[in-house]
Amino acid sequence: MTPKAWVILIVSILILVVMLQNIRDVSVQILLWRIDIPLVLLIFLTVIIGFIIGYFLSSISPKKRK
């Protein structure tokens, strides 16, 4: 396995542990809307959105190769 794969694996395990420890409901207010969702779902959605943004930003940035 490459070092990048190890880092992704370790970060994924840490995120999973944090998610499983936070299963209570929270109230989230976005502009005028207020919704009650489990904290684990909020963390999961935030991580997925972060990965998607990172993927798209890395795909549009210029590649520097030696």
Secondary structure, 3 states (H helix, E strand, C coil): CCHHHHHHHHHHHHHHHHHHCCCCEEEEEECCEEEEEEHHHHHHHHHHHHHHHHHHHHHHCCCCCC
